């Protein structure tokens, strides 16, 4: 007969490691670790800001114009627009284009509806 005790985990007796052994192991690891290396800046290029509408809420990336460079589409809640920023291929973004879409867009979904993707 199956009872609730069948689903309860069995407890095992586990010996606790003595505190001195744990401290000795930690000290050995700390002494064996190499010294701290100097950390350089994470990003070395200048800060870049790209204008969008007010309250940008969602961003999606895809190759919109088939130039093999990723482009960005941003949903802007306040003016009810999407902003399209075309990628230039070198990490830079080209000109901005805004399109009205209605009240408070909160998401962007991109897909190749004509199935024109290249292999």
PASETI-777788 format. One line per 5 residues: their letters; for each residue z, x, y of N, C-alpha, C. Coordinates in steps of 0.05 Angstrom, whole numbers, plus 5000, padded with zeros to 4 digits. Each point is the difference from the previous one (the first is absolute). Layout:
N
a) Z:X:Y:Z:X:Y:Z:X:Y  ...
END
This chain:
119
xxxxx) 5000:5017:4976:5000:4983:5024:5000:5018:5025  4984:4992:5019:4998:5016:5024:5020:4989:5021  5014:5018:5011:5020:4993:5021:4996:5017:5024  5015:4994:5021:4996:5015:5025:5008:5030:4996  5017:5006:4981:5008:5028:4996:4976:5017:4991
xxxxx) 4979:4987:4989:4977:5016:4991:4985:5012:5024  5002:4987:5023:4985:5010:5023:5017:5017:5018  5025:5004:4994:5018:5016:5016:4996:5030:4992  4998:5018:5019:4997:5028:4993:5026:5010:4987  4996:5018:4981:5024:5012:4987:5009:5024:5017
xxxxx) 5025:5001:5004:5012:5022:5016:5005:5024:4982  4993:5023:5009:5005:5024:4985:5022:5016:5013  5014:5015:4985:5020:5017:5011:4986:5026:5010  5004:5005:5025:4987:5024:5012:5022:5018:5011  4999:5025:4994:5019:5019:5010:4993:5007:5029
xxxxx) 5019:5000:5017:4995:5009:5027:5000:5030:5002  4982:5011:5016:4998:5029:5004:5024:5008:5017  5013:5020:4993:5023:5009:5016:4990:5007:5029  5017:4995:5019:4993:5004:5028:4993:5029:5006  5014:5018:4987:4994:5029:5005:4972:5007:4991
xxxxx) 4992:4989:4977:4973:5007:4990:4979:4989:5019  5004:4976:5011:4981:4989:5019:4998:5016:5026  5023:5009:5010:5000:5017:5024:4986:5027:4995  5005:5011:4976:4988:5025:4994:4970:4998:4998  4990:4977:4988:4972:4996:4998:4987:4997:5027
xxxxx) 5013:4985:5018:4990:4996:5027:4999:5026:5016  5021:5016:4997:5001:5026:5014:4978:5018:4989  4995:5000:4974:4978:5017:4989:4973:4991:5011  4996:4974:5002:4974:4991:5011:4997:5007:5029  5021:4998:5016:4998:5007:5028:4996:5029:5004
xxxxx) 5012:5017:4984:4997:5029:5003:4973:5009:4991  4988:4986:4981:4974:5008:4989:4977:4990:5017  5005:4980:5017:4978:4989:5016:4991:5020:5021  4974:5000:5005:4990:5019:5021:5009:4990:5027  4999:5018:5019:5008:4994:5028:4982:4979:5012
xxxxx) 5008:4988:5021:4984:4980:5014:4976:5013:5013  4978:4987:4998:4975:5010:5012:4997:4986:5027  4989:5014:5020:4996:4987:5026:4979:4978:4997  5005:4978:5013:4982:4977:4998:4982:4999:5025  4974:4998:4996:4982:4998:5022:4996:4970:5007
xxxxx) 4985:4995:5021:4995:4972:5007:4983:4986:4979  5006:4975:4996:4986:4984:4980:4971:4995:5009  4997:4992:5025:4973:4995:5011:4996:5020:5022  4977:5014:5000:4996:5020:5020:4981:4991:5022  4985:4978:4995:4982:4991:5021:5015:4984:5021
xxxxx) 4987:4996:5023:5012:4985:5021:5003:4971:4992  5019:4986:5013:5004:4971:4995:4976:4985:5010  4989:4982:4983:4977:4984:5008:5008:4971:4999  4993:4985:5020:5006:4972:5002:4974:4984:5003  4996:4980:4984:4976:4984:5002:5008:4972:5009
xxxxx) 4988:4990:5021:5007:4974:5010:4992:4977:4981  5017:4981:4997:4994:4976:4986:5009:4977:5018  5000:4976:4989:5010:4977:5016:5031:5001:5000  5012:4980:5012:5029:4998:5001:5010:4992:4973  5023:5011:4993:5014:4994:4974:4981:5004:4976
xxxxx) 4990:5023:4995:4984:5005:4976:5018:4995:4976  4990:4985:4980:5017:4991:4979:4992:5011:4972  4974:5003:4996:4990:5008:4974:4976:5018:5004  4996:5019:4982:4977:5018:5002:4987:5002:4972  4974:5002:5000:4985:5004:4975:4979:5021:5005
xxxxx) 4992:5014:4979:4981:5022:5003:4977:4996:4979  4975:5003:5010:4977:4998:4982:4977:5013:5015  4978:5005:4985:4976:5010:5013:4983:4976:5008  5002:4992:5025:4987:4975:5009:4970:5004:5005  4992:5023:5009:4972:5004:5008:4984:5018:4981
xxxxx) 5011:5005:4977:4987:5016:4978:4992:5028:5009  5017:5013:5016:4995:5027:5008:5017:5020:4984  5015:4990:4980:5017:5015:4982:5026:5010:5014  5006:4989:5023:5025:5006:5014:5017:4975:5002  5026:5003:4996:5018:4976:5001:5003:4990:5029
xxxxx) 4999:4974:5002:5004:4986:5026:5025:4983:4998  5011:4993:5023:5025:4985:5001:4996:4972:5012  5014:4980:4989:5001:4973:5011:5029:4993:5003  5007:4991:5024:5028:4995:5007:5002:4971:5009  5020:4985:4989:5005:4972:5009:5020:5002:5023
xxxxx) 4993:4988:5023:5017:5000:5023:5011:4972:5005  5026:4997:4997:5012:4973:5002:4997:4987:5027  5007:5014:5021:5002:4988:5027:4974:4989:5010  4978:5016:5003:4976:4987:5011:4984:4984:4980  5008:5001:4974:4985:4986:4979:4973:5014:4995
xxxxx) 5000:5026:4997:4976:5015:4996:5003:5019:4977  4978:5011:4991:5000:5024:4982:4987:5022:5016  5010:5024:4996:4988:5024:5012:4986:5016:4978  4976:5008:5005:4985:5017:4981:4997:5028:5012  5009:5020:4986:4998:5028:5009:4983:5014:4979
xxxxx) 4977:5010:5008:4981:5013:4982:5008:5030:4997  5002:5009:4975:5005:5028:4995:4976:5018:5005  5005:5023:5010:4978:5019:5007:4996:5021:4978  5017:5001:4980:4997:5019:4978:5015:5026:5003  5010:5006:5023:5015:5025:5004:5030:4994:5006
xxxxx) 5009:4976:4993:5027:4992:5006:5003:4986:5026  4979:5000:5016:5001:4986:5026:4991:4971:4997  5006:4984:5019:4993:4972:5000:4981:4995:5024  4979:4985:4996:4981:4994:5021:5010:4977:5018  4981:4987:5012:5006:4979:5020:5014:4976:4987
xxxxx) 5013:4985:5016:5015:4977:4992:4984:4974:5005  5001:4982:4981:4987:4974:5003:5020:4978:4992  5004:4980:5018:5018:4978:4994:4984:4975:4995  5010:4984:4980:4987:4975:4993:5021:4977:4999  4995:4978:5014:5019:4978:4998:4999:4987:4973
xxxxx) 5024:4993:4989:5001:4988:4973:5018:4976:4999  5014:4993:5020:5018:4977:5000:5028:5008:5006  5018:4982:4996:5028:5004:5008:5015:5017:4980  5012:5021:5010:5019:5017:4985:4992:5010:4973  4978:5015:4997:4993:5011:4974:5022:5019:4990
xxxxx) 5007:4998:4974:5021:5017:4989:4990:5017:4976  4975:4997:4993:4990:5015:4977:4970:5006:5003  4991:5021:4987:4972:5008:5000:4993:5006:4971  4979:4988:4990:4990:5006:4973:4970:5007:5003  4993:5022:4987:4972:5010:5001:4988:5000:4972
xxxxx) 4975:4993:4999:4986:5000:4974:4970:5003:5005  4986:5010:4980:4971:5003:5002:4987:4974:4989  4995:4981:5017:4990:4974:4991:4971:5000:4991  4984:5019:5009:4972:5002:4991:4997:5018:4976  5021:5011:4990:4999:5019:4977:4981:5023:5006
xxxx) 5001:5011:5024:4982:5021:5007:5012:5028:4997  5021:5001:4983:5013:5026:4996:4982:5019:4986  5003:5025:5007:4984:5021:4988:5015:5014:4978  4986:5008:4979:5013:5014:4978:5004:5029:5006
END
